[in-house]
Amino acid sequence: MGVLLHSYLFLIGLALGSFFNVVGLRVPIKRSIVIPRSSCPTCERELSPYELVPVFSYLFQRGKCRGCSSSISPIYACVEIVTALLFTTAPILVGWSKELMITYGLISLLVIIFVSDLTYMLIPNRILLFFAAYFGLGRIVVPMDPWYSPLIGAIGGFLLLLLIAVISRGGMGGGDIKLFAVLGVVFGYQELLLVFFFSTLIGTIIGITGLLIGKVKRKQHIPFGPSVALAALITYFYGKQLLQWYFDFLI
């Protein structure tokens, strides 16, 4: 039964990962996520149903369009497989509880903003507003202790990133500021600081690595959303253990 259930979650994750690709690619440019049907970005040929099977279509076509043979970005397939893996392992890490309502919402948000920010360096307000309402209701059903932690987290996350944006004179985008406000509802004020720490650490590593290999130029803006997404996942699943380890080390 356990294998069957997790297989089912894996397939749901694949399907949703494909949908999150569409949302992340279309919402920032204000296109409908329903119509028109998906097409090749190069030759604009409408894709057939068997070209839209998550991951498998990419592998079967060897990463190329059947019409014009142009390369298909591997990011699409990676997003699908990562979403599937996260959906499958979430109950193992969190447990079968009401908290899964928050967990799956968080995974969905992070995958969408990863695609959106990586592609356009933009995190749309429509996506953030939707998930802000979702998590707001979610924290009523699954309250934190203390109950006001999400409220302080939302306000504190917004003000912290706003302060950084002012000091750095635009070094932090408006989407990032609002994203941290939304994440504050999920994490509360304590763990949100851990998200911020890991985000800046991961972002710094990515930036330095990009400079060393010549992929990033000095003073070039790089999307912060992917770093925040990875940091949020690490904190959500392992934050309490990391904090406990840190306090034990200090003592």
Helices and strands as residue ranges (DSSP letters): H 2-26, G 27-29, G 49-51, H 56-60, H 74-94, H 99-120, H 125-141, H 149-167, H 174-213, H 225-250
